[in-house]
Amino acid sequence: MIGWVIAIGGPPGSGKSTAGRRVAERLELGYHSAGELFRAEAARRSMDLEAFGRYAEAHPEVDRELDLVMQALARPGQVLDGRIQGILCRRNGTPVRSIIVTADAAERVRRVAQRDGQSVAEATERVRAREASERARYAKFYGIDVDREPADLTIDSTHRPPAEVASAIVDFVRAPSAERSE
């Protein structure tokens, strides 16, 4: 049994959700996604992600309720996928291995465009809006600057296939060492 939460964060299109699902499968752990919860709530309110993000900026209860749900799931042997879940686990004293998956901006936009069936121009604008909204909300509601928070592992997925990213995370989790980047 793994004695900590595996929290996987990163910007939109970085591959954090794909990596999180694969890690959970390989290690036979539970998987929970803050992004899926956010999308489901947006759909429930008949809003697209950008509109719901703007709504969340003025309504802190949206993020707080989502993060309360995610943190209630933060138990050893669980994978949490979400930009700030590792940070929140640390702040709450929950044993965590915080992992950031990143990729260069052009690759992230390409992935989002492909995933969501958008043009690159549309995906570029949506990714920028989402990142700005999240950054503003995390700073305002929690005092978090995602770019300054340390991770136990940072992995760049720009030129790595998802299986390789997941393998690097699994290897790290099985034999953790000091902070590092790959």
C-alpha positions in Angstrom: 0.0 0.0 0.0 1.2 3.5 -0.9 1.4 5.6 2.2 0.6 9.0 0.6 -1.6 10.7 -1.9 -0.2 11.0 -5.4 -1.2 14.5 -6.5 -0.7 15.3 -10.2 -0.9 18.9 -11.3 0.0 21.0 -14.3 -1.4 23.5 -16.8 -4.2 22.7 -19.2 -3.1 20.3 -22.0 0.1 19.2 -20.1 -1.1 15.6 -19.9 -1.7 15.5 -16.2 -5.1 13.7 -16.5 -3.8 11.1 -18.9 -0.8 10.5 -16.7 -3.0 10.4 -13.6 -5.4 7.8 -15.1 -2.4 5.6 -16.2 -0.6 5.9 -12.9 -3.8 4.9 -11.0 -4.3 1.9 -13.4 -0.7 0.7 -13.1 -0.7 1.0 -9.3 -4.3 -0.1 -8.9 -5.2 3.1 -7.0 -8.3 5.2 -7.0 -8.3 8.2 -9.4 -10.2 11.5 -8.9 -10.1 14.5 -11.1 -10.8 18.1 -10.1 -11.1 19.0 -13.8 -13.8 16.4 -14.3 -15.7 17.8 -11.3 -15.4 21.3 -12.6 -16.6 20.3 -16.1 -19.5 18.4 -14.7 -20.6 21.4 -12.6 -20.3 23.7 -15.6 -22.4 21.3 -17.7 -25.0 21.0 -14.8 -25.3 24.8 -15.0 -25.4 24.8 -18.8 -22.2 26.8 -19.0 -19.1 26.4 -21.1 -15.7 26.2 -19.2 -14.8 29.8 -19.9 -18.2 31.2 -18.7 -18.1 28.9 -15.6 -14.5 30.0 -14.9 -15.6 33.6 -15.0 -18.5 32.7 -12.7 -16.2 31.0 -10.3 -14.0 34.1 -10.1 -16.9 36.0 -8.5 -18.2 33.0 -6.5 -15.4 31.5 -4.3 -17.8 28.8 -3.1 -17.4 27.0 -6.5 -13.7 26.3 -6.0 -14.0 25.8 -2.2 -16.7 23.2 -2.6 -14.8 21.4 -5.4 -11.6 21.4 -3.3 -13.4 20.2 -0.2 -14.7 17.2 -2.2 -11.2 16.5 -3.6 -9.5 16.9 -0.2 -12.1 14.5 1.3 -10.7 12.0 -1.2 -7.1 12.7 -0.3 -6.2 9.5 1.4 -3.1 7.3 1.0 -3.4 5.2 -2.1 -5.4 7.7 -4.1 -4.4 9.7 -7.2 -5.7 13.3 -7.3 -5.6 15.1 -10.6 -5.8 18.9 -10.1 -3.7 22.0 -10.4 -3.6 22.7 -6.7 -4.4 19.4 -5.0 -0.8 18.7 -4.0 -0.5 22.1 -2.5 -3.7 21.8 -0.6 -2.7 18.3 0.7 0.6 19.8 2.0 -1.3 22.7 3.7 -3.7 20.2 5.3 -0.9 18.0 6.5 -1.8 15.1 4.2 1.1 12.9 3.2 1.6 13.6 -0.5 3.9 13.2 -3.4 3.3 16.3 -5.5 4.0 15.8 -9.2 3.8 18.5 -11.9 3.4 17.5 -15.5 4.2 20.3 -17.9 4.7 20.8 -21.6 5.6 23.8 -23.8 2.7 26.1 -24.6 2.4 25.2 -28.3 2.2 21.5 -27.6 -0.4 22.1 -24.8 -2.6 24.2 -27.1 -2.3 21.6 -29.9 -3.4 18.9 -27.5 -6.4 20.9 -26.2 -7.4 21.8 -29.8 -7.3 18.1 -30.8 -9.1 16.9 -27.6 -11.9 19.5 -27.8 -12.2 19.6 -31.6 -11.2 23.3 -31.8 -8.9 25.3 -34.1 -5.5 26.1 -32.7 -6.5 29.8 -32.5 -9.6 29.0 -30.5 -7.7 26.6 -28.2 -5.0 29.2 -27.7 -7.6 31.8 -26.5 -9.4 29.2 -24.3 -6.2 28.0 -22.7 -5.1 31.6 -22.0 -8.4 32.5 -20.5 -8.5 29.3 -18.4 -5.0 29.8 -17.1 -5.7 33.4 -16.2 -8.9 32.6 -14.5 -7.3 29.8 -12.5 -4.3 31.8 -11.6 -6.5 34.7 -10.3 -8.8 32.4 -8.3 -6.0 30.4 -6.7 -4.2 33.6 -5.7 -7.4 35.4 -4.5 -9.0 32.5 -2.7 -6.0 30.6 -1.3 -2.9 32.8 -1.7 -1.4 30.2 -4.1 1.0 31.1 -6.9 1.1 27.8 -8.8 4.4 28.8 -10.5 6.2 29.2 -7.1 5.0 26.1 -5.3 7.5 23.3 -5.2 6.8 19.8 -6.5 8.5 16.5 -5.6 8.8 15.7 -9.3 8.4 17.9 -12.4 8.2 16.0 -15.7 8.0 17.6 -19.1 5.7 15.7 -21.4 6.3 17.8 -24.5 8.2 15.1 -26.4 7.2 12.1 -24.3 4.4 9.7 -25.0 1.8 9.3 -22.2 3.1 5.8 -21.3 6.6 7.1 -20.7 5.3 10.0 -18.5 3.2 7.6 -16.5 6.2 5.2 -16.1 8.4 8.0 -14.9 5.8 8.9 -12.2 5.3 5.2 -11.2 9.1 4.8 -10.9 9.3 7.9 -8.8 6.4 6.9 -6.5 7.8 3.4 -6.0 11.3 4.7 -5.1 11.0 8.4 -4.1 14.0 10.5 -3.8 14.8 14.2 -3.4 13.0 16.8 -5.6 13.9 16.4 -9.2 12.9 17.2 -12.7 12.9 15.0 -15.8 
